[in-house]
Amino acid sequence: MAEDIHEIDIPEDVAPGVFADFVGVWHTPDAFVFDFASMVAPPEEATNELGEQVTRLQSRIVSRVRVPPAQILEIMKALNHQLDAWEQETGNRPSDPAAPQD
């Protein structure tokens, strides 16, 4: 069976995109939700409710995208493909934010 042809149009006001510092991902029974957020203030040192020193990151959601579950595996494949291509082109590898910092 031949693949479908998708004709995609992007409105001029959407074409530039928006910048996001990070993305939060969560789900409902009907959709995966991507909340893209940007920092609205510099990080600042704070104390949490347990008295521990933490960094407070103030951010604002700049875009929320809801995706049907049937598309998630295709998105993951596309992200892996694009990451591999980016690494080949730039010679860089994104840092792991969970990795210990020196």
C-alpha contacts under 8 A as a table, 3 or more apart, distances in Angstrom:
res1	aa1	res2	aa2	distance
10	I	14	V	6.51
10	I	15	A	6.03
11	P	14	V	5.35
11	P	15	A	6.20
12	E	15	A	5.19
12	E	16	P	7.68
13	D	16	P	7.00
14	V	17	G	5.64
18	V	62	V	7.12
18	V	63	S	7.90
19	F	38	S	6.85
19	F	62	V	7.94
20	A	23	V	7.24
20	A	36	F	5.60
20	A	37	A	5.03
20	A	38	S	4.68
20	A	39	M	7.96
20	A	62	V	7.13
21	D	36	F	7.60
21	D	37	A	5.99
21	D	38	S	4.91
21	D	39	M	6.54
22	F	36	F	6.03
22	F	37	A	5.61
22	F	38	S	6.85
23	V	34	F	6.38
23	V	35	D	5.42
23	V	36	F	4.38
23	V	37	A	6.00
24	G	34	F	5.78
24	G	35	D	5.03
24	G	36	F	6.52
24	G	37	A	7.90
25	V	32	F	7.10
25	V	33	V	5.64
25	V	34	F	4.73
25	V	35	D	6.35
26	W	32	F	5.90
26	W	33	V	5.28
26	W	34	F	6.80
27	H	30	D	7.67
27	H	31	A	5.71
27	H	32	F	4.24
27	H	33	V	5.58
28	T	31	A	5.31
28	T	32	F	6.39
28	T	33	V	7.83
30	D	68	P	6.46
30	D	69	P	6.92
31	A	66	R	5.97
31	A	67	V	5.32
31	A	68	P	4.62
31	A	69	P	5.58
32	F	66	R	5.74
32	F	67	V	5.17
32	F	68	P	6.30
32	F	69	P	6.25
32	F	72	I	7.73
33	V	64	R	6.87
33	V	65	V	5.70
33	V	66	R	4.54
33	V	67	V	6.30
34	F	64	R	5.64
34	F	65	V	5.11
34	F	66	R	6.44
35	D	61	I	6.20
35	D	62	V	7.68
35	D	63	S	6.06
35	D	64	R	4.56
35	D	65	V	6.60
36	F	61	I	5.59
36	F	62	V	5.77
36	F	63	S	5.24
36	F	64	R	6.23
37	A	59	S	6.08
37	A	60	R	5.24
37	A	61	I	4.16
37	A	62	V	5.31
37	A	63	S	7.10
38	S	59	S	5.29
38	S	60	R	5.54
38	S	61	I	6.56
38	S	62	V	6.61
39	M	42	P	7.24
39	M	57	L	7.03
39	M	58	Q	5.84
39	M	59	S	4.16
39	M	60	R	6.50
40	V	58	Q	5.81
40	V	59	S	5.04
40	V	60	R	6.53
41	A	57	L	7.47
41	A	58	Q	5.86
41	A	59	S	7.27
42	P	57	L	7.29
42	P	58	Q	7.64
43	P	55	T	6.31
43	P	56	R	5.68
43	P	57	L	5.04
43	P	58	Q	7.14
44	E	55	T	5.54
44	E	56	R	5.28
44	E	57	L	6.98
45	E	53	Q	6.94
45	E	54	V	5.90
45	E	55	T	4.61
45	E	56	R	6.07
46	A	53	Q	5.83
46	A	54	V	5.31
46	A	55	T	5.77
46	A	56	R	6.06
47	T	50	L	7.72
47	T	51	G	5.46
47	T	52	E	5.34
47	T	53	Q	4.68
47	T	54	V	5.75
48	N	51	G	5.31
48	N	52	E	5.46
48	N	53	Q	6.61
48	N	54	V	6.56
49	E	52	E	7.43
61	I	64	R	7.13
67	V	71	Q	6.70
67	V	72	I	7.30
68	P	71	Q	5.74
68	P	72	I	7.23
69	P	72	I	5.45
70	A	73	L	7.17
71	Q	74	E	5.37
71	Q	75	I	6.25
72	I	75	I	5.04
72	I	76	M	6.19
73	L	76	M	5.05
73	L	77	K	6.20
74	E	77	K	5.10
74	E	78	A	6.14
75	I	78	A	5.05
75	I	79	L	6.08
76	M	79	L	5.11
76	M	80	N	6.19
77	K	80	N	5.19
77	K	81	H	6.15
78	A	81	H	5.05
78	A	82	Q	6.08
79	L	82	Q	5.13
79	L	83	L	5.95
80	N	83	L	5.08
80	N	84	D	6.13
81	H	84	D	5.25
81	H	85	A	6.29
82	Q	85	A	5.02
82	Q	86	W	6.03
83	L	86	W	5.03
83	L	87	E	6.10
84	D	87	E	5.20
84	D	88	Q	6.23
85	A	88	Q	5.10
85	A	89	E	6.13
86	W	89	E	5.08
86	W	90	T	5.95
86	W	91	G	7.85
86	W	92	N	7.80
87	E	90	T	5.34
87	E	91	G	5.15
87	E	92	N	5.25
87	E	93	R	5.84
88	Q	91	G	5.55
88	Q	92	N	7.80
95	S	99	A	7.91
96	D	99	A	5.34
